[in-house]
Amino acid sequence: MNCLISTIKYSITKPIQFKSRGSIYKSFQHFHTMKRDIHSSISLNDTELKIRNLLVDFCEHYNSNCEPNKELVLRITGGWVRDKLLGNDSNDLDIAINHLSGEEFASRLHSYLDQYHPSLTLKAIHTIKKNPEKSKHLETCTTKLFGLDIDFVNLRSEEYTTDSRVPIIECGTAEEDALRRDATLNALFYNINQGVIEDFTGKGLDDLRNGILRTPLQPLQTFLDDPLRVLRLIRFASRFNFLVESETLESMTNDEIKSTLVHKISRERIGVEVEKILTSKNPEYGLHLINYVGLTKSIFNAGPFNQIIEANNDKDTLNEMNSCAQNLSSQLPIVLGLFPVFQNTVKRCNLSRFHEAYEAIFNDKQLKKLFWLCAILQPYESFSVKSNAKRVMRTQMVEIILKEGLRFGKYEFDPVSTIVKESQLSHEILDRFFTVPEQLQRSELGLYLKQFDKYSALSIVFNCFNDIVQEISYLEVPNTLPSPVPVNPLQLDTSVITEYVRRYECLLDAIINQELTEVHIMRPLIDGKTLSKELSMKPGPWMGKINSEILVWQLDNPSGSKDECISYVKEILPKYI
């Protein structure tokens, strides 16, 4: 099927031409200004106002009995300030203290409330506990005021050494605390005592207003100190649709950062950031940033488990694994270029069943995350490796990447590895259906769907999308400057995409018409105990094979009775004993 290219003009464009199969394709690099309105001051809701008034009263009480240079100043830090200025609610209250430790402050506050607000002490303050230490020097205390969780912690400074990614953390000034943050717009403080916003970097408010992400200090050193900050900034970009400042973006491409992400940053921390990117408002933008700065292979790999793979597999297997990894980076621009066209086509074409399945996936954070994991890791298909020298059975590489490389759980690696694997191994079933639907037996379609458990709709939407990806895989897509607004470098004729969607619409029609939507919960009509009794046989290896046959019979005979099923089993039993 030939993909036709349509011409679209943009007001601000930088054309990039590339050739493929004798045709010239045009891509456009967009430069969008993301300027937005932000509040000039912070408006507190009723609960926040109660908290502020209480803390101000306590500070005045405390400061009346101490030296001027030891007076308490409290500041709300980080995401709460950013979110409030953007007009969003936030329950993430982190309060930084200039002189006392978090534990000392919480203890003194507790005593103050006991004396002056005893009713509040009983109702509003819960256990004040010391969090597990993130450094050897400072503690964080968590408590509740008026129903909101609040963290109390010192203002702090950080110093990194060359042999460790864990910083030495000490008490610091408000400016030092602001400069250690990952982005200027996360370095804004709300001074509780004075009720004002403080921007110690001098850029936080402007960057928030202009939709710009940059580091408070020199970006390369900031990222070398903690390479996870690269992913944090990408996560904020995909969450808020912000642009990454050019020097900051360029620093993200540093080779040492890529190496450190693989070898020195815990895979759990990487997995947490990846999950937040994939469940964000704009995951495709986050993925575009990841691929643009060359971090795809550094993130989506087996992590330290790679040593076990190398020790247990031959050279050919390892070469194939490396080839698949290379294809991740080369295929992702096609995936990201296609997605906005696919999305718009699904929403505009009058194919209700597919549209409903699509909306169900992308309105659910977990399913949306699974879709993107499938799309990213598809180049591995059914590729597997030996993961244990003592076991003959091989493990899907997709499962290893998700389980060991990103520390995701079975609710991620089970469905994703199955869908990606079967997109190759079981596609013959789909091909037969699309060719002559009537020739595909109900049992064949039912068993195909059953292997995906409750994720059959996800598998259908992904397979449709992936079919188009493979159709246009010959295209050489430029890795253009990422933009929060989808930029389609492929300019495909949507009638081609509509035809693919129409195929899968027919498949969904067949599933509903044949009453296979709940096939994943279908169990054998006859349980093992009844089966043993009716056949006068002890349970054994034969039972699993017979149960599989029973499911096939049930699917092809949806109105069949238990007696009819037992008669069928007696006919085929000699083949299995």
Helices and strands as residue ranges (DSSP letters): E 15-20, E 23-28, H 46-63, G 68-70, E 74-76, H 79-85, E 93-97, H 102-116, H 118-124, E 129-130, E 141-145, E 148-154, E 156-159, E 168-171, H 174-179, G 184-186, E 188-191, E 196-199, H 204-210, E 212-213, H 219-225, H 228-240, E 243-244, H 246-251, H 255-263, H 267-278, H 283-292, H 296-299, G 303-305, H 306-312, H 315-348, H 352-362, H 365-377, G 378-380, E 384-385, E 395-396, H 397-400, I 401-405, H 410-425, H 427-435, G 437-439, H 442-450, G 453-455, H 456-471, H 494-513, G 519-521, H 528-535, H 541-556, H 562-572, G 573-576
